Amino acid sequence: MKRMAKKYSSWLLLTQLVVLVTTIEAKVPAIIVFGDSSVDAGNNDYIPTVARSNFEPYGRDFQGGRPTGRFSNGRITSDFISEIMGLKPTIPPYLDPSYNISDFAVGVTFASAATGYDNATSDVLSVIPFWQQLEFYKNYQKRLKAYLGEAKGEETISEALHLISIGTNDFLENYYAIPGGRSAQYSIRQYEDFLAGIAEIFVRKLYALGARKISLGGLPPMGCMPLERSTNIMGGNECVERYNNVALEFNGKLNSLATKLNKELPGIKLVFSNPYYIFLHIIKNPSSYGFQVTSVACCATGMFEMGYACARNSPFTCTNADEYVFWDSFHPTQKTNQIIANYVVRRTLSKLN
């Protein structure tokens, strides 16, 4: 009976996701994105860093089969959110010179792969720090108001959805990866508080610049990424629960922050968008979503590779990424991104309309 109930629960959740209307009546004129590789559409292509994905096999399922700098075989979560909200099917990177302000007026991402809340995280691979993304945003506002007019520009900023998706690198590529660094300065709880403090300052600055509709994104079950599972030999290559517990703790602090700022900042609509449980549900119940493989990724051996290690001619790379939850050892496939985007819009972002 319990097994039947579990199967019914999985089927019901999948059904709810599938029957979600393709688009909703958009009440946001634009989507403005800040964050890391989860929402970077190619900004890192235009800075001197090794944290890039503008080469095959990345992008092989993107329109035209071309790599764009997205860390996926196709589109990323923010692209799908834009499409669901009735805007364009992709959100362009701010540093790409092939786009202009008319393109950015309905969607733009300032995100940079391998960055984090912490400046020390962005220093690891010399990528765009979080504070710099805010400076890009200020410049964007000037360009937008020159393009639309002062009044229309301010209205667009006020009504636009501002997405923030960042934080995983702070833990996995910084705190736990660099001995003698942040882990020597802070306990893990103290580091969570340090990052949450940066998140609060960032949201307050966005608010001061006119943003009113803001989504503060949480962490995924980062202990279940193939890279972490592959190195968890003593744990039978299962998810690293210690990392998942940190994600849950940090998400709780971001959720509390959202509650606090909604009370303190007049007119703000700040939501906490939590991908943790839907992502974990996919990993624990892959067949319910049409997946076959969760422990390793599609690219190369699927155990350790991402970025340049995802060699174009690797004989091990899978032929059908839709069977895999993860594209490389750190990032989801396009199919996973779409499921998560649908869920987040239905459960959280729809409240901002």
Protein Blocks (a to p, Z undefined) as FASTA:
>chain_A
ZZmmmmmmmmmmmmmmmmpcfbdcdfbfbdcdeddfklpghlmmmcccfbdcbbcfehkl
gghiiaehiacfbdcfklmmmmmnopafbdcdfklmkbcfklmmnoccfbdehiafblkl
mmmnopadfklmmmmmmmmmmmmmmmnopklmmmmmmmpccdddehjlmmmmmmmmmghi
lmmmpcfklmmmmmmmmmmmmmmmmmmnopabdcddddddfklgfklmmmmmmnoopacf
klmmmmmmmmmmmmmmmmmmmmmmghiacddddfklmmmmmmmmmmlnopabfkbcfbhn
llmggcjllcfklckbcfblklpfbfblmbccfklmmmmmmmmmmmmmmmmZZ
